[in-house]
């Protein structure tokens, strides 16, 4: 059926050897990649994967015609230069991800679309036999996350989540200090990240344009919306701000940025397979075009009695600065009976400072050490070893931002059963665990 469908829409099902250029890695040891969503973050990931020796980027897909054409040209130029060719034309361009997924010689896809497309495309990809690297956050609802996990488990696909901080040495070392008891008994964690007000003040002030304008030529806006509710196209609708902060397409930075510090908190607390059981706090919703959460302050209690305080940057600054003078706009702190350790993308900090000089003993827990997230994904596809950020790890950390978002919208505490993965005793809140999908779109 796949072959027939591919022929019907004119897609080659086998990439000819002549299209691959002078590749020194044998095809049996080379992982071919399709890139779905090649805008800002997708472009960054493309640049990373182009440096991985045992992978080859062979296809790009985007609803913006000029964007996919530019990325295809970039890849062609990269391989022409790498292999000393006068010209190289081995990259296929697609406007619809379903066409790319019919391509049988693509081993894996990198999904860096707007958030509301991560799970629908991810499920379609693993069901078509592809391995997947998925940008964060995972889904725009709890039920989407659960569906993505189920599809990955049923297919046996390799899944890598785009929480790349796990491949950075300082984050790993901070978690090793905590997991090995060097700060004593862990009792409190702080996790914080930027919010919408951290971006352009002038832009945020007017809330984003809500004035409908014609859709640009070469842009498939209906497909870009896909399963999300229909809304008119505006000047800011599909820019980064509209993509990140319109609730139809995203939970906002509480999830999109929050995924990073929450992921590290989960890792250090040794709770990758579960999530907190209580969510109590408050937050604010943005206005205008931006309808996601704009500020938040939550205390999340785990079954092991550890408390996570999850905050936006402005809320966190006076709290974290009181003990951590090198405050940054993001980070994760672990506080124990005998000290604390805090980590962000700029460095690692601790009290007492001697913690930073600890040399782990052979008998200590040593977390998996990798320093390149993209390369690690290719390694896992080739060898089938577990990834640093497998699907359940992604699902559980995402639950935290989803449940905080739901709590803000219903205006009360949320109780969570991590065994059944259901909200306890709140019918209204439980209804918000899922979202309807527009038109033809289903979670396959």
Buried (B, 14 or more C-beta within 10 A) or exposed (E): EEEEBBEEEEBBBEBEEEBBBEBEEEEEEBBBBBBBBBBEBBBEBBEBBBEBEBBBBBBBBBBBBEBBBBBBBBBBEBBBEBEEBEEBBBBBBBBBBBBBBBBBBBBBBBBBBBBBBBBBBBBBBBBBBBBBBBBBBBBBBBBBBBBBBBBBBEBEBBBBBBBBBBBBEBBBBBBBBBBBBBBEEBBBBBBBBBBBBBBEEEBBEEBBBBEEEEBEEEBBBEEBBBBBEEBEBBBBBBBEBBBBBBBBBBBBBBBBBBBBBBBBBBBBBBBBEBBBBBBBBEBBBBEBBBBBBBBBBBBBBBBEEBBBBBBBBBBBBEBBEEBBEEBBBBBBBBBBEEBBBBBBBEEBBBBEEEBBEBEBEEEBEEBEEBEBBBBBBBBBBBEEEEBBBBBBBBBBBBBBBBBBBBBBBBEEBBBBEBEEBEBEEBEEBBEBBBBEBBEEBEBE
